[in-house]
Structure formats: structure tokens, C-alpha cells
């Protein structure tokens, strides 16, 4: 009974921690003006996003980078519109590039990949997480150091020890939930799909968040319509390719984390951030490093969504051609 319960709760809690740390820790998107109610709503939002993401990933057979990119985009758009619009949408329309489709989407994709590594789905690529963690850690240290001064969203002040507290807490949470996930019973597809009560929880969180944002007039209706349109594009990408592969939970599956790459990745992430935090801000391509990172976010935003749409369309055309008899 306990192992079966872990099979439903541990993967969702693990993904919620990953998404929450990516949005709030790595991108330091929390505002000093956020009150306790908004913080509690954000925590509930991470759990709802994790539950919904796993439902989509299992129901629509997401098991490649194209699918993860679409799910990551939906996570970033939903988080930005419902749970932290005062920060992520503060400078429309520029914020859609730099924060939503750029930084938030990129980090959400990275957290989904890390989840797959912890779950043992992508074991053969696990060691690639070490150099990627070093790169993310170096950028994180710069971002954490300079975002309170240059970010423009009233970010909480930080010190070098903030890296250790955030990184250490994140590592302990991920390793603990990875152990619980490993101890769970084999996970079948129904374990990760939303049931009736779970849909009620997700729907309730969304309704409360919508009421909160419209009540405070945080963002206007045209912005919601624009973000909803982009989210529908991501959803269409998932639906269009959902029959391309067999689901990775077609049969019951026992999570087997890649422990050594996971430990190495977490250690490298924290150490790289701790080192880069203390370094003077370098000038890259004529820009301070903080601004250069924001420029990279914008470039990623301009490339990933149309690029993934194009690749999915080309693969669909190739499949149709191959399926037709000569």
C-alpha cells in the first residue's frame, strides 16, 4: 500500500520541486513584495503544474526532446500568467522573450530533462548532465549576484551563502525524493494520469490564481489571450506528434535513478555557482555578463518554438511519405 502511494506521489513531488527551484531559485524570480498568500499559491501552483505535466507526458507519449520542449513551454507560459505575472510580465512584450519563452521555458525544459534522468528514463544521456550543470551553475551565480541590482523586479537581496543554502536544500530535496521514487512500486500509466479529485485540485488552483490576478489587475486580458495562444501552439505540438512513439509507461516501470551522474551534477551546479558569484562581472560581446545572459534568453525564445514546430512538421511529412506505397 505504501509503495503504491509513493508511486503516485513521489514523482509528482519530485517534479514540483524541480520546477519550483528552476523558476524561483535559478531565475530568482521571487519578488520582495510577494506576500504569504502569493507564496502559498505559488507552491500549490508548482504541484499543479507537475501533476498536469506528468499527465500530458504519459497520456500523449512524450519521450523525446520535441515533446519536452512543448511541455516546458506550456509550464513557463502557465507559471508566468497565473503565479508570478508581476515579475515575469513586467515589461511587455519584451518580457515574453527574455523571461517567459526565454529563461522560464529553457529552465523548465532543463528541469524536465533532470526529472527524466532521476526517473531513470534517460540513463544513457545521464553523464551529459554534468557539463550542462556546470554551465547552468556558472550562469546562475552571475544571475543570483546581479539580478537584485540590475533585474528590475525588486528581487530579494542575496549573498554568496545564498548559493549554498539554495543549492544544498535543492540537492537534499532531490536526493530524498529520488530515494522515495526508487522505493515506490512499479509505476503504471494510470498512476501519473490525473483522476477526478486531482483534476479538481488542479482546476481549483487555476481558478484561484485567475481570480487573484484579475482582482489585482496584474495583467490585462490581451496579454492573457496572447499567452493562451502560445500555450495552445505548444498543446497542438504535443497532440500532433502523440502517436509517433510508444509511451515510456506503456508497461509498469520501476524508476532507477542514475545515482553517480545525479550526485556529480548537483555538486557541480552548486560549486560552479558559488565560484562565479564571487567573480567580477565579465564583459562578453560588449555587454555585461548579466545582460548577455538575458540576450541569450531572447535568442533561445526566438529559435526554439518555431524551430520545434518546423521539425515536428517535417517529421510528420516524412512519416506520411514513408507510409504511402510506391
C-alpha positions as CSV (number, residue, x, y, z in Angstrom):
1,X,0.0,0.0,0.0
2,X,2.8,2.5,1.0
3,X,4.8,1.6,-2.1
4,X,1.8,2.1,-4.3
5,X,1.1,5.5,-2.7
6,X,4.7,6.5,-3.3
7,X,4.3,5.6,-7.0
8,X,1.6,8.3,-7.3
9,X,3.0,11.0,-5.1
10,X,6.8,10.8,-5.2
11,X,7.3,11.5,-8.9
12,X,4.8,14.4,-8.7
13,X,6.5,15.9,-5.7
14,X,9.9,15.5,-7.3
15,X,8.9,17.3,-10.5
16,X,7.2,20.1,-8.4
17,X,10.5,20.6,-6.5
18,X,12.4,20.7,-9.8
19,X,10.0,23.2,-11.4
20,X,9.8,25.4,-8.3
21,X,13.6,25.5,-7.9
22,X,14.0,26.3,-11.6
23,X,11.6,29.2,-11.6
24,X,12.3,30.7,-8.2
25,X,15.8,29.5,-7.4
26,X,17.7,29.5,-10.6
27,X,16.0,32.5,-12.1
28,X,15.4,34.2,-8.7
29,X,12.0,35.4,-9.9
30,X,10.6,35.9,-6.4
31,X,9.8,39.5,-5.6
32,X,10.5,41.0,-2.2
33,X,6.9,42.4,-2.4
34,X,5.3,38.9,-2.5
35,X,3.1,38.2,0.5
36,X,2.5,34.9,2.2
37,X,-0.7,34.2,0.3
38,X,1.0,34.6,-3.0
39,X,3.9,32.4,-1.9
40,X,1.4,29.6,-0.8
41,X,-0.4,29.9,-4.1
42,X,2.9,29.6,-6.0
43,X,3.7,26.4,-4.1
44,X,0.3,24.9,-4.9
45,X,0.9,26.1,-8.5
46,X,4.2,24.1,-8.8
47,X,2.4,21.0,-7.6
48,X,-0.5,21.5,-10.0
49,X,2.0,22.1,-12.9
50,X,3.9,19.0,-12.0
51,X,0.7,16.9,-11.9
52,X,-0.5,18.3,-15.2
53,X,2.9,17.9,-16.9
54,X,3.2,14.3,-15.9
55,X,-0.4,13.7,-17.1
56,X,0.4,15.1,-20.5
57,X,3.8,13.3,-20.7
58,X,2.1,10.0,-20.1
59,X,-1.2,10.4,-21.9
60,X,0.4,11.9,-25.0
61,X,3.5,9.8,-25.0
62,X,6.2,12.4,-24.5
63,X,9.6,10.7,-24.7
64,X,11.8,13.0,-26.9
65,X,13.2,16.5,-26.8
66,X,10.5,17.8,-29.1
67,X,7.8,16.8,-26.6
68,X,9.7,18.0,-23.6
69,X,10.2,21.4,-25.3
70,X,6.5,21.7,-25.8
71,X,5.7,20.7,-22.2
72,X,8.4,23.1,-20.9
73,X,6.9,25.9,-22.9
74,X,3.4,25.3,-21.5
75,X,4.9,25.2,-18.0
76,X,6.6,28.5,-18.5
77,X,3.6,30.2,-20.0
78,X,1.2,28.9,-17.3
79,X,3.6,29.9,-14.4
80,X,4.1,33.3,-15.9
81,X,0.5,34.1,-16.5
82,X,-1.0,32.6,-13.3
83,X,1.6,32.5,-10.5
84,X,4.1,35.3,-11.0
85,X,3.0,37.8,-13.6
86,X,4.2,40.8,-11.7
87,X,7.8,39.7,-12.3
88,X,7.8,37.7,-15.5
89,X,5.4,40.0,-17.4
90,X,6.6,43.3,-16.0
91,X,7.9,44.8,-19.4
92,X,5.5,43.6,-22.1
93,X,6.1,42.5,-24.8
94,X,9.9,42.2,-24.1
95,X,9.3,40.1,-21.1
96,X,7.7,37.3,-23.2
97,X,11.1,36.9,-24.9
98,X,13.6,37.4,-22.1
99,X,11.6,35.8,-19.3
100,X,8.7,33.6,-20.4
101,X,9.7,31.9,-23.7
102,X,13.4,32.5,-22.9
103,X,14.6,32.0,-19.4
104,X,11.5,30.3,-17.9
105,X,10.9,27.9,-20.8
106,X,14.6,27.0,-21.1
107,X,14.9,26.2,-17.3
108,X,11.6,24.3,-17.4
109,X,13.0,22.1,-20.2
110,X,16.2,21.5,-18.2
111,X,14.2,20.5,-15.1
112,X,12.1,18.1,-17.2
113,X,15.3,16.5,-18.5
114,X,16.6,16.2,-15.0
115,X,13.4,14.6,-13.9
116,X,13.8,12.0,-16.7
117,X,17.4,11.4,-15.5
118,X,16.3,10.9,-11.9
119,X,13.4,8.7,-13.0
120,X,15.8,6.5,-15.0
121,X,14.2,7.2,-18.3
122,X,17.2,8.8,-19.9
123,X,20.0,6.9,-18.3
124,X,22.2,6.7,-21.4
125,X,22.4,10.5,-21.5
126,X,22.8,11.0,-17.8
127,X,26.5,12.0,-17.9
128,X,25.8,14.8,-20.2
129,X,24.1,16.5,-17.3
130,X,27.4,17.2,-15.6
131,X,28.8,19.7,-18.2
132,X,25.3,21.2,-18.6
133,X,25.1,21.6,-14.8
134,X,28.5,23.4,-14.8
135,X,27.3,25.8,-17.5
136,X,24.0,26.4,-15.7
137,X,25.8,26.9,-12.4
138,X,28.2,29.5,-13.8
139,X,25.3,31.4,-15.2
140,X,23.2,31.0,-12.0
141,X,26.0,32.5,-9.9
142,X,26.1,35.6,-12.1
143,X,22.3,35.9,-12.2
144,X,21.9,35.5,-8.5
145,X,24.6,38.1,-7.8
146,X,23.3,40.8,-10.1
147,X,19.6,40.3,-10.5
148,X,18.7,42.3,-7.3
149,X,20.6,45.3,-8.7
150,X,20.0,45.0,-12.4
151,X,17.0,42.8,-12.8
152,X,14.3,45.5,-12.3
153,X,11.8,43.3,-10.5
154,X,12.5,44.0,-6.8
155,X,14.3,40.7,-6.3
156,X,15.3,39.7,-2.8
157,X,19.0,40.6,-1.9
158,X,21.5,37.8,-2.0
159,X,24.9,36.8,-0.6
160,X,27.4,34.2,-1.6
161,X,26.0,31.9,1.1
162,X,22.6,32.1,-0.6
163,X,24.0,29.8,-3.3
164,X,24.9,27.2,-0.6
165,X,21.5,27.4,1.1
166,X,19.5,27.2,-2.1
167,X,21.8,24.6,-3.8
168,X,22.2,22.5,-0.7
169,X,18.4,22.5,0.1
170,X,17.7,21.6,-3.5
171,X,20.2,18.8,-3.6
172,X,18.8,17.3,-0.3
173,X,15.2,17.5,-1.6
174,X,16.0,16.0,-5.0
175,X,18.1,13.1,-3.5
176,X,15.4,12.4,-0.8
177,X,12.6,12.3,-3.4
178,X,14.7,10.3,-5.7
179,X,15.1,7.7,-3.0
180,X,11.4,7.6,-2.4
181,X,10.7,7.3,-6.1
182,X,13.2,4.4,-6.3
183,X,11.4,2.7,-3.3
184,X,8.0,3.0,-4.9
185,X,6.1,0.2,-6.5
186,X,6.5,-0.1,-10.3
187,X,4.7,2.9,-11.8
188,X,2.0,2.3,-14.4
189,X,0.4,4.8,-16.7
190,X,-2.8,5.4,-14.5
191,X,-0.5,6.3,-11.6
192,X,0.6,9.5,-13.4
193,X,-2.6,10.5,-15.1
194,X,-5.0,12.8,-13.2
195,X,-8.0,11.3,-11.6
196,X,-11.3,13.2,-10.8
197,X,-10.1,14.6,-7.4
198,X,-6.8,15.5,-8.8
199,X,-8.4,17.4,-11.7
200,X,-10.5,19.2,-9.1
201,X,-7.3,20.3,-7.3
202,X,-5.6,21.5,-10.5
203,X,-8.7,23.3,-11.6
204,X,-9.2,24.9,-8.2
205,X,-5.6,26.2,-8.1
206,X,-6.1,27.7,-11.6
207,X,-9.4,29.4,-10.7
208,X,-7.9,30.9,-7.5
209,X,-4.9,32.1,-9.4
210,X,-7.0,33.6,-12.2
211,X,-9.3,35.4,-9.7
212,X,-6.2,36.7,-7.8
213,X,-4.7,38.2,-11.0
214,X,-7.9,39.7,-12.4
215,X,-8.8,41.1,-8.9
216,X,-5.4,42.8,-8.6
217,X,-5.4,43.8,-12.3
218,X,-1.9,42.4,-12.5
219,X,-2.1,41.9,-16.3
220,X,-4.7,42.7,-18.8
221,X,-6.9,40.5,-21.0
222,X,-5.0,40.9,-24.3
223,X,-1.9,39.6,-22.5
224,X,-3.7,36.6,-21.3
225,X,-5.1,36.0,-24.8
226,X,-1.6,36.2,-26.3
227,X,-0.1,33.8,-23.7
228,X,-3.1,31.4,-24.1
229,X,-2.5,31.4,-27.9
230,X,1.2,30.5,-27.4
231,X,0.2,27.7,-24.9
232,X,-2.3,26.4,-27.5
233,X,0.6,26.2,-30.0
234,X,2.6,24.1,-27.5
235,X,-0.5,21.9,-26.9
236,X,-1.0,21.4,-30.6
237,X,2.6,20.3,-30.9
238,X,2.0,17.6,-28.3
239,X,-1.2,16.5,-29.9
240,X,0.2,16.4,-33.4
241,X,3.0,14.0,-32.5
242,X,1.3,12.0,-29.7
243,X,1.1,8.8,-31.8
244,X,4.7,8.9,-33.0
245,X,6.1,6.7,-30.3
246,X,5.1,4.2,-27.7
247,X,4.7,5.7,-24.3
248,X,7.5,5.1,-21.8
249,X,4.9,3.9,-19.3
250,X,3.1,1.5,-21.6
251,X,4.1,-1.2,-19.2
252,X,4.8,-0.8,-15.4
253,X,8.1,0.8,-15.0
254,X,10.5,0.8,-12.0
255,X,12.4,4.1,-11.5
256,X,16.1,3.6,-11.4
257,X,17.9,6.9,-10.9
258,X,21.4,7.3,-12.4
259,X,23.0,8.0,-9.0
260,X,26.6,8.9,-9.8
261,X,25.7,11.4,-12.6
262,X,23.0,12.8,-10.4
263,X,25.3,13.4,-7.5
264,X,28.0,14.8,-9.8
265,X,25.6,17.2,-11.5
266,X,24.2,18.6,-8.2
267,X,27.7,19.1,-6.8
268,X,29.0,20.8,-10.0
269,X,25.9,23.0,-10.1
270,X,26.5,24.4,-6.6
271,X,30.2,24.7,-6.9
272,X,30.1,26.5,-10.2
273,X,27.5,28.9,-9.0
274,X,29.5,29.5,-5.7
275,X,32.6,30.3,-7.7
276,X,31.0,32.5,-10.4
277,X,29.1,34.5,-7.7
278,X,32.3,35.9,-6.4
279,X,33.8,36.8,-9.7
280,X,33.6,40.4,-11.1
281,X,31.1,40.8,-13.9
282,X,32.8,40.0,-17.2
283,X,32.1,41.8,-20.5
284,X,31.0,39.4,-23.3
285,X,30.3,40.8,-26.8
286,X,30.3,44.3,-25.4
287,X,27.7,43.5,-22.8
288,X,28.0,42.8,-19.0
289,X,27.5,39.1,-18.4
290,X,24.1,39.6,-16.8
291,X,22.8,41.4,-19.9
292,X,24.5,38.9,-22.1
293,X,22.6,36.1,-20.4
294,X,19.3,38.0,-21.0
295,X,20.3,38.3,-24.6
296,X,20.8,34.6,-24.9
297,X,17.4,34.0,-23.4
298,X,15.9,36.2,-26.1
299,X,17.7,34.3,-28.8
300,X,16.6,31.0,-27.4
301,X,13.0,32.3,-27.3
302,X,13.1,33.4,-31.0
303,X,14.5,30.0,-32.1
304,X,13.1,27.2,-30.1
305,X,9.3,27.5,-30.7
306,X,9.3,28.0,-34.5
307,X,12.2,25.5,-34.7
308,X,10.4,22.7,-32.9
309,X,7.2,23.4,-34.9
310,X,9.2,23.1,-38.1
311,X,11.0,19.9,-37.1
312,X,7.7,18.3,-36.0
313,X,6.1,19.2,-39.3
314,X,9.0,17.9,-41.3
315,X,9.0,14.6,-39.4
316,X,5.2,14.2,-39.9
317,X,5.6,14.8,-43.7
318,X,8.4,12.2,-43.8
319,X,6.3,9.7,-42.0
320,X,3.4,10.2,-44.4
321,X,5.7,9.8,-47.4
322,X,7.2,6.6,-46.0
323,X,3.8,5.2,-45.1
324,X,2.4,5.6,-48.7
325,X,3.1,2.7,-51.1
326,X,5.2,3.4,-54.1
